[in-house]
Amino acid sequence: MLRRAFIFIYGVASYAVFFATFLYAIGFIGNFLVPRTIDGLPQVGLTEALLIDLGLLLLFALQHSVMARPAFKRVLTRFIPESAERSTYVLASSVLLIALFYFWQPLGGSIWNVTDPTARGVLYGLYAFGWVLLLYVTFLINHFDLFGLRQVWLELVDRPYTDIGFRMPALYRLVRHPLYVGWIVIFWATPSMTLTHLVFAIATTGYILVAIQFEEHDLEEQLGADYREYKRRVPMLVPFTKRAQAPALPARQPR
């Protein structure tokens, strides 16, 4: 019982770190309320700052992708309980995001600056919409399973974990990756696009496009012809760009 309780506390603590990081990210990318944001006065030279920022983004991308691969999870669960695997992934992602917030170096420069109050309001509204969409989609695909809480709870009450199975959430009939749509909106919806923000947006969007390929490869391995048909019928990120919509299929937890 003590072991199960420890795993549960670990899972809850990991989720708490994630949630605090999630809230900080809203201010970090949006440039408000938090002490360190994506923009600001450059502290080091342009080349050094660019290398630091790209290194931080690359480190996060590698962790996010490598730890999501089935082969890595099989190795990891030789050393930690299976019920703690997802919480460990969430905690590692959060720690690397915290490092990114702390070590991030503004580059300076301005790409665009929207001054019209209405247009600025629309862009801030899109930014807020991206975060709401992101959170909404996590609940569509089971928020508590996605962030490891369901796994550690089942461990605590000594019940076996069961896969959440096939899901039929509405947004997954429009695009295959609505969670990533939310992230892309967040990255690009800003009235003041600096060089720093542009580098961040390009790098993170590029990572998403690459990550989708790995994720969909895993899905095809898991679901076979059903997922290939789903890909054929439902667009990846932009809704209504294919003639037909797919029958309902499961929404897989994005990593």
C-alpha positions in Angstrom: 0.0 0.0 0.0 2.9 2.4 0.8 4.3 1.8 -2.7 1.0 2.6 -4.3 0.5 5.7 -2.2 4.0 6.9 -3.2 3.2 6.4 -6.9 0.0 8.3 -6.5 1.7 11.3 -4.7 4.4 11.3 -7.4 1.7 11.4 -10.1 -0.2 14.3 -8.4 3.0 16.2 -7.9 4.0 15.7 -11.5 0.6 17.0 -12.6 0.9 20.0 -10.2 4.3 20.9 -11.8 2.7 20.6 -15.3 -0.2 22.8 -14.4 2.0 25.5 -13.0 4.1 25.3 -16.1 1.0 25.4 -18.3 -0.2 28.6 -16.6 3.3 30.2 -16.9 3.5 29.4 -20.6 0.3 31.5 -21.2 2.1 34.5 -19.8 5.5 33.6 -21.3 4.3 33.4 -24.9 1.8 36.2 -24.5 4.2 38.6 -22.8 2.2 39.4 -19.7 2.1 38.8 -15.9 5.2 36.6 -15.6 8.7 37.9 -14.9 10.4 36.3 -17.9 8.6 36.3 -21.3 9.5 35.4 -24.8 10.3 39.0 -25.7 12.4 41.5 -23.9 15.7 43.4 -24.1 18.5 41.2 -25.6 21.1 40.3 -23.0 23.7 38.6 -25.2 24.7 38.8 -28.8 22.4 37.8 -31.6 24.3 34.6 -32.6 24.7 33.4 -29.0 21.1 34.1 -28.2 19.9 32.3 -31.3 22.1 29.2 -30.5 20.8 29.1 -26.9 17.2 29.3 -28.0 17.5 26.7 -30.7 19.4 24.4 -28.3 16.6 24.7 -25.8 13.9 24.0 -28.4 15.9 21.1 -29.7 16.3 19.6 -26.3 12.6 19.8 -25.6 11.7 18.4 -29.0 14.1 15.4 -28.5 12.7 14.6 -25.1 9.1 15.0 -26.2 9.5 12.7 -29.1 12.0 10.1 -27.8 10.1 9.5 -24.6 6.9 9.0 -26.5 8.2 6.1 -28.6 7.0 2.7 -27.6 10.5 1.3 -27.5 11.7 3.9 -25.1 8.7 3.3 -22.8 9.4 -0.4 -22.7 12.9 0.3 -21.5 11.8 3.0 -19.0 9.2 0.7 -17.4 12.0 -1.8 -16.6 13.1 0.8 -14.0 9.8 2.5 -12.9 6.3 1.2 -12.5 4.1 1.3 -15.6 1.6 3.3 -13.7 4.2 6.1 -13.3 5.4 6.1 -16.9 3.0 8.8 -18.1 3.6 11.0 -15.0 7.4 10.7 -15.6 6.9 11.9 -19.2 4.8 14.8 -18.0 7.3 15.8 -15.4 10.3 15.6 -17.7 8.4 17.7 -20.3 7.6 20.3 -17.6 11.1 20.5 -16.3 12.5 21.1 -19.7 9.9 23.8 -20.3 10.9 25.5 -17.1 14.5 25.4 -18.2 13.4 27.0 -21.5 11.6 29.8 -19.7 14.6 30.5 -17.5 17.4 30.3 -20.1 15.5 31.8 -23.0 17.3 34.8 -24.7 15.3 37.5 -26.5 16.8 38.4 -29.9 15.2 41.8 -30.4 13.9 43.1 -33.8 10.4 43.5 -35.0 8.6 41.7 -37.9 5.2 43.2 -37.5 3.4 45.4 -34.9 -0.4 45.7 -35.2 -1.5 49.0 -33.7 -5.2 49.1 -34.6 -7.1 48.4 -31.4 -9.7 46.2 -33.0 -7.1 44.1 -34.9 -5.0 43.7 -31.7 -8.2 42.6 -29.9 -8.9 40.0 -32.5 -5.3 38.6 -32.3 -5.4 38.5 -28.5 -8.8 36.8 -28.8 -7.3 34.2 -31.2 -4.4 33.7 -28.7 -7.0 33.0 -25.9 -9.0 30.8 -28.2 -5.9 28.7 -28.9 -5.4 28.0 -25.2 -9.1 27.2 -24.6 -9.1 24.9 -27.6 -5.9 23.2 -26.3 -7.5 22.5 -22.9 -10.8 21.5 -24.4 -9.2 18.9 -26.6 -7.3 17.3 -23.7 -10.7 16.6 -22.0 -12.0 15.2 -25.3 -9.3 12.6 -25.2 -9.4 12.1 -21.4 -7.4 14.8 -19.7 -6.6 12.7 -16.6 -5.3 9.8 -18.6 -3.3 12.1 -20.9 -1.4 13.6 -17.9 -1.0 10.4 -15.9 -3.5 11.0 -13.1 -5.8 8.1 -14.1 -2.9 5.7 -14.1 -1.7 6.5 -10.6 -5.3 6.6 -9.2 -5.9 3.1 -10.5 -2.6 2.0 -9.0 -3.7 3.5 -5.7 -7.0 1.6 -5.6 -5.3 -1.5 -6.8 -7.3 -1.8 -10.1 -5.7 -2.7 -13.4 -5.2 -0.1 -16.0 -7.4 -0.4 -19.1 -6.8 1.5 -22.3 -9.3 4.3 -22.9 -10.1 2.6 -26.2 -11.8 4.0 -29.3 -13.1 7.5 -28.9 -15.4 9.6 -31.0 -14.8 13.2 -30.1 -16.4 15.7 -32.5 -13.3 17.8 -33.4 -11.5 14.6 -34.5 -14.1 14.4 -37.3 -12.8 17.8 -38.6 -9.1 17.4 -38.3 -6.8 14.6 -37.2 -4.8 16.7 -34.8 -6.9 19.5 -33.1 -4.5 19.6 -30.2 -1.8 20.8 -32.6 -4.1 23.2 -34.2 -4.5 24.9 -30.8 -0.7 25.1 -30.4 -0.2 26.6 -33.8 -2.8 29.3 -33.2 -1.0 30.1 -29.9 2.4 30.3 -31.5 1.3 32.7 -34.3 -1.6 34.8 -32.9 0.3 37.9 -31.6 -0.1 41.6 -32.5 3.6 42.1 -32.0 5.8 39.6 -33.9 9.4 40.0 -32.9 12.3 38.2 -34.4 12.4 36.2 -31.1 8.8 35.2 -31.4 9.2 34.4 -35.1 12.1 32.0 -34.4 10.0 30.3 -31.7 6.9 30.0 -33.9 8.8 28.6 -36.9 10.8 26.1 -34.8 7.8 24.9 -32.8 5.5 24.6 -35.9 8.2 22.7 -37.7 8.5 20.4 -34.8 4.8 19.8 -34.8 4.8 18.9 -38.5 7.7 16.4 -37.9 6.1 15.0 -34.7 2.9 14.3 -36.6 4.7 12.0 -38.9 6.1 9.9 -36.0 2.7 9.9 -34.2 0.8 8.8 -37.3 3.3 6.1 -38.0 2.6 4.7 -34.6 -1.1 5.0 -35.2 -0.9 3.1 -38.5 1.1 0.4 -36.7 -1.6 0.2 -34.0 -4.8 0.6 -36.1 -3.7 -0.5 -39.6 -6.1 0.0 -42.5 -8.6 1.8 -40.3 -6.2 4.7 -39.6 -5.0 4.8 -43.2 -8.6 5.3 -44.3 -9.0 7.9 -41.6 -6.0 9.8 -43.0 -7.4 9.6 -46.5 -10.7 11.1 -45.5 -9.9 13.6 -42.7 -7.4 16.5 -43.1 -4.4 16.7 -40.9 -4.7 20.3 -39.5 -7.0 22.4 -41.7 -10.7 21.5 -41.6 -12.9 21.2 -44.7 -9.9 20.6 -47.1 -11.1 17.1 -48.0 -14.4 16.2 -49.6 -15.4 13.5 -47.1 -15.1 13.1 -43.4 -14.0 9.8 -41.9 -16.2 7.7 -39.6 -15.4 8.2 -36.0 -12.1 6.8 -34.9 -10.1 7.0 -31.6 -8.3 10.1 -30.6 -4.8 9.0 -29.6 -3.0 10.8 -26.8 -0.5 13.1 -28.4 3.0 13.1 -26.9 
